[in-house]
Amino acid sequence: MLTRAIEQAGTWRQAGTDLQIAVNVSALNLHDLTLPDRIIQACQDAEVLPSSLTLELTETATMSDAARMMEILTRFRLKGFKLSIDDFGTGYSSLMQLQRLPFSEVKIDKSFVMSMHDSPDAAVIVRAITDLGHNLGLSVVAEGVESEAALKMLSKNSCDIAQGYFISGPSDGAVVSEFASRWQSPAL
């Protein structure tokens, strides 16, 4: 899947649309020390900059075999890839993972984003994670954006990136560059 995503990014780039892509990576893949070199080769083959690719890992994926995980994730960062801790706030050691591993992005779990409009506690958690991420020098992504109101709340909290059905559902690669060229965020 990762190779296919990189190839698609190369196709978009050749068509004149440079997009950031994010791909979930299985914890099972993160035990292979050759993975960073293979992914960099796939990027070179597709003429895609490593900095345009974000590898998303869940908190639980970052828990096993910390030494090897640190080595592989550090190799990815040194090669210019971005790393995101996905579903942030749902695991039991989130803060330790942010401190120990070389992440460039934190992704707020959709359970908080989807309920922040109705739950003051969820809104505080979203704001706190956003502030924490920024204070650590990380980009902050909110998943589960289902309404314009949620997008406005996230904008007010200075969230960097939003994703969800309000913006777009899953799409075929051929439709994405057209969508990206005409998407305009509602006035915030």
Helices and strands as residue ranges (DSSP letters): H 2-14, E 21-24, G 27-31, H 35-46, G 50-52, E 53-58, G 60-62, H 66-78, E 82-88, H 94-100, E 105-108, H 110-115, H 120-135, E 139-143, H 148-156, E 161-163, H 173-182
